[in-house]
Amino acid sequence: MNSWPSISVIVLNYNGVQHLEPCFQSLAALNYPSDRLELVCVDNGSTDGSMALMEEQFPQVRLVKTGANLGFAGGNNAGARAARGEFIAFLNNDTRVPPDWLRILVQPCLEESDVVCAGSKIVSWDGRTLEFGGGALNFAGYGFQQGILCSEGECYGPPRETLYACGAGMVVQRDVFLESDGFDEDFFAFYEDSDLGWRLWVLGHRVMFVPDSKVYHRHHGTAAAVDDWKRRLLYERNALFSIVKNYDDAHLDRILPVALLLLLKRAQHMTGAEAESYRIAPERSGSPDYAKEASSPWTLAHYAREAAHTLVQEGPSGLITRAQAEVRRRQAPTYPPETIHRPDPTDPAFEQVPRQAIAHLLAADDLIRYWPRLMEKRAWIQAHRRRSDSEIFRLFGQPLEPNFFADDYKAAQSILVKAFEIDRIFSRGEE
């Protein structure tokens, strides 16, 4: 290409000194034109000597110091505002990239004017396992990494549209990013990338997944330092924030009640409490037991459609690969067993409530606390809408997928999805 755009690569750091050397060594070896490339390290108030290492070993890298931990969203937004490039690329500090990573990644944005964002394929540090093969979302705003647990070599064909790019390795047109309000800083961390991608589609832009652009990642190399219940609070509330902002009025009216009821169901399940000990009278014979509900037909219909699409696009081997990956994913526990602390059964007057359960309730409380600000953001997004929900639903990928796999939870979701006709929304693209 005769004229490559200027790109600022932004690496956010918070006490990640052990990750910086391999990351920036790989960036120094990029084959992107050096006069069109700016490397930026944004530091979120590290205290582990990160900035001293950068100043000593990578003096060519521009340092942006926020002075405090602004989270993934706030830190990267600070980098975007300071960046000089026409495009900005975001890369986790616990990653490394091959020399052609950036050239391949930005290509779709140069070929089609409405493609403003592109995401890399993300693989494990040893390159053997896929971590991100495109973004999917369920109706309640919970993100899924397509192809996760596949072997890297099995995935994934040519560039294709995706609802969102993973923030660990993506490029976006800087002026569009800033005009669209960037990553939502109220999220702090987690799901800010799926929220951004969804918003870009609503505003009339397109996002691509570019599988030949590869990022090697130490999975949860930085997030693992955060307590699991604190991560859970962010996951739960950010999913709610995202759906409140991005659905149109008609769909939000139907989906938000279900999302909140399922949030309560997850919280109840996480307490481990025996429901009978709270009831004044014993359950009557024939009382409802939704856990006995049959598995819902929309799940089978969804997988049938996905299987047909995969067979056409990727052939029999692709279908087998994806089926195997789905089986492995479903066998993995939703929460690590060691994080579920059951109450002490010896004290009849006191329940020990696991922090994971409390995190769900605090997520609902945050929705109330942030509601006025969410309404302001929602008003702006809806006023600038250029694409209908029904046009975007095809990109969700797994719209009816449960994000908690206990049998009683899946049965509860089945009942609510049918009652509020959410299955019809996604199966028919209903307006």
Secondary structure, 3 states (H helix, E strand, C coil): CCCCCCEEEEEEECCCHHHHHHHHHHHHCCCCCHHHEEEEEEECCCCCCHHHHHHHHCCCCEEEECCCCCHHHHHHHHHHHHCCCCEEEEEECCEECCCCHHHHHHHHHHHCCCEEEEEEEEEECCCCEEEECCEEECCCCCEEECCCCCEHHHCCCCCEECCCCCCCEEEEEHHHHHHCCCCCHHHCCCCHHHHHHHHHHHCCCEEEEEEEEEEEECCCCCHHHCCHHHHHHHHHHHHHHHHHHHCCHHHHHHHHHHHHHHHHHHHHHHHCCCHHHHCCCCCCCCCCCHHHCCCCHHHHHHHHHHHHHHHHHHHHHHHHHHHHHHHHHHHCCCCCHHHCCCCCCCCCCCCCCCHHHHHHHHHHHHHHHHHHHHHHHHHHHHHCCCCCHHHHHHHCECCCCCCCCCHHHHHHHHHHHHHCCHHHHHHHCCC
